[in-house]
Amino acid sequence: MASGVEEVRNKQVILKDYVSGNPKESDMYVTTSSIKLKVPQGLKAVLLKNLYLSCDPYLRIRMDRIQGSNVFTSFTPGSPLSGFGVAKVLDSGHPEFKEGDLVWGTTGWEEYSLITEPEHFFKIHHTDVPLSYYTGLLGMPGMTAFAGFHEVCSPKKGDRVFISAAAGAVGQLVGQFAKLMGCYVVGSVGSKEKVDLLKNKLGFDEAFNYKEEQDLDAALKRHFPEGIDIYFENVGGKMLDAVLLNMRPHGQISVCGLISHYNLNQPQGFSNLLSLIYNRIRIEGFVVFDYFHLYPNFLDMVLPYIREGKIVYLDDITQGLESAPAALVGLFSGRNVGKQVVLVSHE
């Protein structure tokens, strides 16, 4: 190396082409490039060694060719995917970051990433909890649960709360936040194993496997004979249609995601929207990025709960970048139990 700068191999997960329908492992491939372990002179960037990568349903949206105004941008075919992750700073040209800092934010699906706008990263100051938590409980999903439940909704003790995809990265936390407030909480999931987890480990009052229910409206009436005050929406489709029939007057619906729609070529309509009018229901979609300024408030609330053992968090960690395509695709069949994380490297 004439320059004296170390150059290393950099394994990457590449998107082949825009995706239609259900994503497949073959829509991605793993390759190896090279990268210099030094920030180019004069660049206010940071060079990261990625430790953990977060698999999140919204990544499927970015695999589409996105046109028009959208909060997300498309991935570029032939380039690495990107998403939230935890990383260590190896070199920095930015005054706010130094070598050795641990951070979380949007990074590449690769072993090393050069980040040219590191201002959007959060420094990790609390290392008495697992670093993987910063892809979930203490990262974007945790902030999503916090914002969607406490900021978008106005929960109070005794509220009847329903959560779909309740064993996922966000749903499991919404349920626990609600229980800590003294709410009655029910979650829907896709397996008996997950039902048991919600009731026996995460403290939900009740849970049901939506795949075993012939009539979702009847299932909700069984669990909410007096109706639902707050619905935390992760799924959409038939579940939302059934929920609309079971909301109490002046109920609140916080729309976090619509995972049942992400792989559809034609968006699905809804049949029971008149319930919004009849029961004066407030339904609001939100994007977590709008609430990142509240991250210090969130930490002040959740860190004591973690340290006192009042919050349980389920990680589903898979090993190595090679496992990332399968881990991401598995989200859409419910293969993961808890927050799906890819371990890229130990410190």
N, C-alpha and C positions, 0 to 999 in steps of 0.2 A: 504494500500500500504506500504509494508515493506520498500521499497526503498525510500519512500518519494517523488517519481516522479509522477506527475499527469498522469493518463491514461484515455483517452477519446475514445468514439466511433468515427469511421472514415468511413463515407459513401463513397462508391467507385462504379465506372462504369466499369464493367468487360466484356471483350470480350469472348464470349462462345467458338467460334472455328473460324478457317480461313473462310473467306467469298468468295463465288463464285457468280458472277452476281451482281445484284443490292443489296446494303445493306438494311437490314430490322431492325426495332427496336428490334425484337426478337433475333438478332445476339448479343445483349448486354443485360446485366441485372445489376440491382443495388443491392448491398449487403452492409453489415456493418461489419467491422473488428474493431480492437482497435489499438491505437498507444500511445506511451509515449511522452509527450510534452517536451522532452529533447534530445539533441544530445548526443549520446553515447560518453563517455570520450575518448579523443585521436583522434576522427574522425574530419577531416576538412570538416564538412558538415554543412548544414543549415536545420532547421525545418521550413516549411512554412505553413501558413494558406492561402489556395487558395481563392481568391476573385472572379476572373473572369476567365473563360475558353474560348478559341477560337475554333470555329468549322471551319475547313478548308478542302477543297477537298482532299488534299494530304493524309489525314488520311485514306481515302479509300484504297490507295496503301498499307499502312502498315497493313491493315486487311488481305492482301493476304500472302501466304507463299512465301516470297521473296528468290530467289536463285541466286547465282552468285553475281557479283559486282553491287552494287546499292548504290545510295546516301542515301536511306532510309533502315531501318531495320524493320522486321516484329514485330508487337505486339505479345505477348505471350498469347495464349489462357488460360483463367483462371486467368489472371492478369489484373490490371487496364490499360485502355488506357492512353496515354499521349499525350500532345500537348502544344502549347503555352498558357500561362496564366499570369495573374497578381496576385501577392501574397504578403503577409506581413511576415517578418521574426519574428518567435516566439523565436527561440534560435539559436545560432551560435557557431560553433567550428572553423570557418574560420576567419582569421584576417581582411579580406576585407568586412565582413558583420557583422552587429550588430542587436540586438533585436530592432524591430520597423522599420527597413528599408523596403521600398516598392521596389519590383523588378518585372521584367518580363523576361520570358524565358520558357524553356520546363519543364513542371511540370506534375504531375499525375492527372487523372480525378478522383479526390477524394477531401475530405475536407481538409486533412492535408497530406503533402508530406515531406519525408526526402530526401534531395538532396545531393548526395555524391560528385558531381562535380559542385559546384555553380559558378565556374569561368566563365561559359558560360552565366550567368545571367547578365542583365543590371539593374543597380540601376535607380530608378525613382527619378529624382531631381525636375521635373517641375510638381507641383500638382495644378496649376491654371487651368488645363484642366481636363475633366472627366477621371477617372482612366481606364474606359473601353476602352478609346482611345489607351491604350498600348496593347490591343489585335488586334488593327486595324490600324488606322491612324498613331499612333506613335510606332507601333510594327512591327511584321513581314510583314503584308500586305503593310504597308506604305513603308517599306524598299524595298519590292518587286517592287512596282510601281516606286519608285525612281530609283532603279538600272536598272530595265528593260527598262525604258524610257530614262533616262538621261545617263546611262553608257553603256548599250548594244547598244542603238541607238544613233544617232547624230542629234537630232531634231533642227530645226531652225524655225524662224518666218515664217508663211505662209504655212508650211507643211500641207498636207492633211492626217489626222490621223484617223484610224479606230480601234475600240476596241470591241472585243466580250465579252460576259458576263459583260457588261459595268456597271451594277448596283451592282455588287458584291464588295467584300471587297477591291480588287485591282483595278478593272476596273474603278470604280467611281473616284479614285484618279488619275489614268493615264489621264483620260479625263480632270480633272481640272488642272493638271500640264501642259498639252498640251495647254489648253486655256490661262493659265497664260503666256505662251510663245508666244501667238499670232497665234496659229494654228487653222485650221478648223477641227472640231472634230465631228465624228459620232459614235454612239454606237449601238450595237444590244443587245436586251434583249428578255425575254420570255413572256411579258404581256403588255397590254395597260397602266396599272398603272405604270410600270417601264419606259415605253416610256415617259410618262408625267413627271416622276421624273427627268429623264435625261435632258429633255428640259427646264422644268420650275423651277427646284430647283438646279440642278448641273451645269447648264450653257452650256450643249452640244449644238452644232449648230443644229444637227438633230439626230434622233434615229428611229429605226424600230423594230417591233416585228417579229423575224425570223419565228415564228410559223404561221404567217399569210402570209408569202411569198411563193408562189409556185415555184419561180425561184430566188435563191439567187444571181446568176450572174446578173440577171436583176435588182434586188434590189440594188446591189452595183453600177451598172452603173448609176442608177437613182440618187444616192447620191454622186457618185464620177465620173462625166462625163469625167474628165481629169485624173482619176486614183488615186491610193493611194500611198502616200510616205512612211508612217509608219503604220504597222499593229501590234497591241499588241494582241498576240494570247493567249486566255484562253480556247479555246473550241476544235479545231481540226475538224476532220471529214469533212462533206460536206461544212462547212463554210470555212475552210482553202482551200479546193479545189477551191471554187468560188473566194476567195481572190486572189489566184495565177494568175487568169485570169485578174485581175484588178489592179495589181501592176504597178506603173510607173517604167521606166528604173532606175536602181540603187536604187530601193526601199529597205526598211529594214523591216524585220519581227523579232520581239522579242518574242520568245516562252516561255511563263510563265507556261502554263499548257495545258492539253488536256482532259478536264473533260468529253467529250463525249466518251473517250476511257477507262476510269477507270473501268467501270463495264463490259467491253467486255471480253469474254474468248479468243477471237481471235482478235488481233490488226487489225484495218481497214487500207487499203492501200489508196494511193492518185493517181489521174489520171492526174494532170496538172503540174507535176514537171518540164517538159520541159520549163515552163515559167521562172523558176529560171535561166536557161541558157540564153534564148532569151532576157530577160530584165535585166540580170546581177544583180539579186536580192540577197541580203545578208540575210540569215536566221540564227539566232543564238539562241540556247537554253541557259538558265542560271538557276542557283540555288542561291537563295538569301543568303545562308550561306556564299558564297564567297565574299559577299559585306558588311558583318556586320562591318568590320573595318571602313566603311564610315558612321557609325551611327551618330557620332558627326556632320559631314557635313550635313547630312540629317536633323537633328534637327535644325541646324543653318538656313536652308532654310525654313523648314515647320512651325516652331513655330511662327515666325512673321506673316505668312499667316493666321494661326488659330486665333491669337490675333487680327488681323485686319479684321477678318471676310471674308477673301478672299477664304477660303476653307470651304466647307460644308461636313460633314461626317455623313453618315446614319448608325446607329446601330440598329440591330434587337435583342433585349435582351430578353431572356427567363429566367424564374425564377426556380432555384433549380436544383440540380444534377439529380433528377428524369426526368427532361425535356431534358437532354443532348442527349440520343439516338435519340429521335424524331427530335431534332434540327439538329443533324448531318445528318441523313437520308434525311431530308428536303432539304439539299443543292442540291441534285441530281434531284430534281423535280422543283427547282426554287422557293420553298416556302418562302424563306427568302427575305426580302427587305433590302439590305445593308449588313453590316457586322454581321454575326450570332455569338452571344455571349451568354454564359451561366453565369448567376449571381449565384455564389455558396454561397457567404456570403458578407454582408456589413462589413466594418472594425469593 
